[in-house]
Amino acid sequence: MGYDSIEEIQKQTHEWDFIKELPETIGVFKKKIMDYIEGQALFICRYEAPELRASVDLTYSAETFDYILVRTMGLNSFRDVRLIYKERDVFEEKTKKYLPLVISNMEHPEQVNLGELYEAKKVEDWEFGKTLPKRIGSFELYIDPSHAIEHINGSIILIDYSDFARRDQLIIMYNRLRDEFFGELKVNSVFRTTTSFDGRNVKELEDKLKKNLEPTLKWVSETDHTI
């Protein structure tokens, strides 16, 4: 089966009534027509909320021939697996159904049910998590445990310290499949591994954060940022 070129797909989106008829705003997110190709991705339409550093992109991939909804919160960007379809009409139908909920959950992450495994970890009752510094050096606390968000591969982001100007980041996640807390770093957008925050429960995580949080952010700031 042959597929149209990404340039032909781009032309087709210019006459796509679905895009034209999408509401101008959903919550605090505002619609913006993108209409540009970057690499193998066509960016069709975006809903963005700069004050939240959040956006939702409706895209097309020439690599997989799929229409894809991409969610971005801060420096965290990922494809929503519920909204990846090769058939444009199916993507349209599913996006109409799920887009308002996707955006509402991004605007109000506290309303999302993250599941029984996460609930059992008692993160919401974690007093230390409520006292995390809002800023550490050039890093700001973008996500705190009371506003945890669903991520990929069974993971939940409960802490996110980001330096947006330098695109540096430390995130702390809980993975349902492994039943553990762990950390992940970015230095100038490039992923770096760390085991400094591995733990089975919030007490172990708390001990690791008290010991390693500030030194880790200091290391990220001072390490070589050359890509």
C-alpha positions as CSV (number, residue, x, y, z in Angstrom):
1,M,0.0,0.0,0.0
2,G,1.4,3.4,-1.0
3,Y,1.1,6.5,1.1
4,D,0.9,10.2,0.0
5,S,4.0,12.3,0.5
6,I,4.2,14.5,3.6
7,E,3.9,17.5,1.3
8,E,0.7,16.1,-0.2
9,I,-0.7,15.4,3.3
10,Q,0.1,19.0,4.2
11,K,-1.9,20.3,1.2
12,Q,-4.8,18.0,2.2
13,T,-4.8,19.5,5.8
14,H,-5.5,23.0,4.3
15,E,-9.0,21.7,3.3
16,W,-9.6,19.6,6.4
17,D,-12.8,20.9,7.9
18,F,-12.1,19.2,11.2
19,I,-9.1,21.5,11.8
20,K,-11.1,24.6,10.7
21,E,-14.0,23.7,13.0
22,L,-12.0,23.0,16.2
23,P,-12.8,25.5,18.9
24,E,-10.6,28.5,19.3
25,T,-10.1,27.8,22.9
26,I,-10.4,24.8,25.3
27,G,-10.0,25.9,28.9
28,V,-6.9,28.2,28.9
29,F,-5.4,26.6,25.8
30,K,-5.7,28.6,22.6
31,K,-5.7,27.1,19.1
32,K,-2.9,28.0,16.6
33,I,-2.6,26.7,13.1
34,M,1.0,25.5,12.6
35,D,1.3,24.2,9.0
36,Y,5.0,23.4,8.8
37,I,7.2,20.4,8.2
38,E,10.2,19.6,10.5
39,G,12.2,16.5,9.5
40,Q,9.6,13.8,9.0
41,A,6.9,15.4,11.1
42,L,4.1,17.7,9.8
43,F,2.8,20.0,12.5
44,I,-0.8,20.7,11.7
45,C,-2.5,22.5,14.6
46,R,-1.6,23.3,18.2
47,Y,-3.4,24.2,21.4
48,E,-1.0,26.1,23.7
49,A,-1.1,27.6,27.2
50,P,2.2,29.5,27.6
51,E,1.4,30.3,31.2
52,L,1.4,26.6,31.9
53,R,4.3,25.9,29.5
54,A,2.0,23.3,28.0
55,S,0.8,22.4,24.5
56,V,-1.0,19.8,22.5
57,D,0.1,19.2,18.9
58,L,-1.9,17.5,16.1
59,T,0.8,16.0,13.8
60,Y,1.5,13.6,11.0
61,S,4.6,11.4,10.8
62,A,6.1,10.5,7.4
63,E,8.1,7.9,9.3
64,T,5.2,5.7,10.4
65,F,2.4,7.3,8.3
66,D,0.4,8.1,11.4
67,Y,-1.6,11.0,12.6
68,I,-0.5,11.6,16.1
69,L,-1.4,13.8,19.1
70,V,1.7,14.9,21.0
71,R,1.4,16.3,24.6
72,T,4.0,18.7,26.0
73,M,4.3,19.9,29.6
74,G,7.4,21.8,30.3
75,L,10.4,19.8,28.9
76,N,8.3,16.6,28.9
77,S,6.9,15.7,25.5
78,F,5.3,12.4,24.4
79,R,2.9,10.8,22.0
80,D,-0.6,10.0,23.4
81,V,-1.0,6.3,22.5
82,R,-4.8,6.7,22.4
83,L,-4.5,9.0,19.5
84,I,-2.2,7.4,16.9
85,Y,-4.0,6.4,13.7
86,K,-3.1,5.9,10.1
87,E,-6.7,6.6,9.1
88,R,-7.4,10.3,9.1
89,D,-11.1,9.9,9.7
90,V,-10.5,7.7,12.7
91,F,-7.9,10.1,14.1
92,E,-10.5,12.9,13.6
93,E,-13.2,10.9,15.4
94,K,-11.0,10.0,18.3
95,T,-9.5,13.4,18.7
96,K,-13.0,15.0,18.8
97,K,-13.8,12.6,21.6
98,Y,-10.7,12.8,23.7
99,L,-9.1,16.2,23.0
100,P,-11.2,18.2,25.6
101,L,-10.4,15.6,28.3
102,V,-6.7,15.6,27.4
103,I,-6.5,19.3,27.7
104,S,-8.6,19.4,30.9
105,N,-6.3,16.9,32.5
106,M,-3.2,19.0,31.5
107,E,-4.8,22.1,32.9
108,H,-5.9,20.3,36.1
109,P,-3.6,17.4,36.7
110,E,-4.9,17.0,40.3
111,Q,-8.2,15.7,38.9
112,V,-6.6,12.7,37.2
113,N,-6.9,9.2,38.8
114,L,-3.4,7.8,38.6
115,G,-4.4,4.3,39.8
116,E,-4.4,2.2,42.9
117,L,-0.7,1.3,42.8
118,Y,0.3,4.9,42.9
119,E,-2.4,5.7,45.5
120,A,-1.0,2.9,47.7
121,K,2.4,4.8,47.8
122,K,0.7,7.6,49.8
123,V,2.4,10.3,47.8
124,E,-0.5,12.7,48.5
125,D,0.1,12.3,52.2
126,W,3.9,12.7,51.9
127,E,4.8,15.7,54.1
128,F,8.3,16.1,52.7
129,G,6.8,16.3,49.2
130,K,4.7,19.3,50.3
131,T,7.8,21.3,51.4
132,L,10.0,21.0,48.3
133,P,11.7,24.3,47.5
134,K,10.1,26.3,44.7
135,R,13.5,27.1,43.3
136,I,17.0,25.7,43.7
137,G,19.6,27.8,41.9
138,S,18.4,28.2,38.3
139,F,15.9,25.4,38.6
140,E,12.2,25.9,39.3
141,L,9.8,23.3,40.6
142,Y,7.6,22.8,37.6
143,I,5.7,19.7,38.9
144,D,5.2,18.9,42.5
145,P,3.7,15.7,44.0
146,S,0.2,17.2,44.4
147,H,0.2,17.8,40.6
148,A,1.8,14.5,39.3
149,I,1.2,13.7,35.7
150,E,0.9,10.5,33.6
151,H,4.0,9.9,31.5
152,I,5.0,6.9,29.3
153,N,5.8,3.2,29.8
154,G,3.7,3.0,33.0
155,S,5.5,6.0,34.7
156,I,4.2,9.0,36.6
157,I,6.2,12.2,37.0
158,L,5.8,13.5,40.6
159,I,8.7,15.9,40.8
160,D,10.1,18.1,38.0
161,Y,12.9,20.6,38.5
162,S,13.6,22.4,35.2
163,D,15.9,25.2,34.0
164,F,13.9,26.1,31.0
165,A,16.5,28.5,29.6
166,R,19.2,25.9,29.4
167,R,16.8,23.0,28.9
168,D,18.2,21.1,32.0
169,Q,16.0,18.9,34.0
170,L,15.7,16.5,36.9
171,I,12.5,14.4,37.0
172,I,11.5,12.0,39.7
173,M,9.1,9.2,38.6
174,Y,7.2,6.3,39.9
175,N,6.9,3.3,37.6
176,R,3.9,1.0,38.1
177,L,5.5,-2.0,36.3
178,R,8.7,-2.0,38.3
179,D,7.0,-0.6,41.5
180,E,9.8,1.8,42.2
181,F,10.7,5.5,42.3
182,F,13.6,6.7,40.1
183,G,15.2,9.8,38.6
184,E,16.1,10.9,35.1
185,L,18.2,13.8,34.0
186,K,18.5,16.1,30.9
187,V,21.5,18.2,30.2
188,N,20.7,20.6,27.4
189,S,17.8,18.3,26.4
190,V,20.1,15.2,26.3
191,F,19.1,12.4,28.6
192,R,21.5,11.3,31.3
193,T,20.9,8.3,33.6
194,T,21.1,8.5,37.4
195,T,20.6,6.0,40.2
196,S,20.7,8.6,42.9
197,F,17.0,8.6,43.6
198,D,16.1,4.9,43.3
199,G,13.7,3.8,46.0
200,R,10.8,1.4,46.8
201,N,8.8,3.8,48.9
202,V,8.5,7.5,49.7
203,K,10.7,7.2,52.8
204,E,13.6,5.8,50.7
205,L,12.9,8.5,48.1
206,E,12.9,11.2,50.8
207,D,16.3,10.1,52.1
208,K,17.7,10.2,48.6
209,L,16.3,13.6,47.9
210,K,17.7,15.1,51.1
211,K,21.1,13.7,50.3
212,N,21.2,14.1,46.5
213,L,18.8,16.7,45.2
214,E,20.9,19.9,45.5
215,P,24.2,18.2,44.6
216,T,22.6,16.7,41.5
217,L,21.1,20.0,40.3
218,K,24.5,21.7,40.9
219,W,26.2,19.0,38.8
220,V,23.7,19.4,36.0
221,S,24.3,23.2,36.0
222,E,28.1,22.9,36.0
223,T,28.6,19.9,33.6
224,D,29.6,20.2,29.9
225,H,26.6,21.4,27.9
226,T,28.1,20.8,24.5
227,I,26.0,18.5,22.4
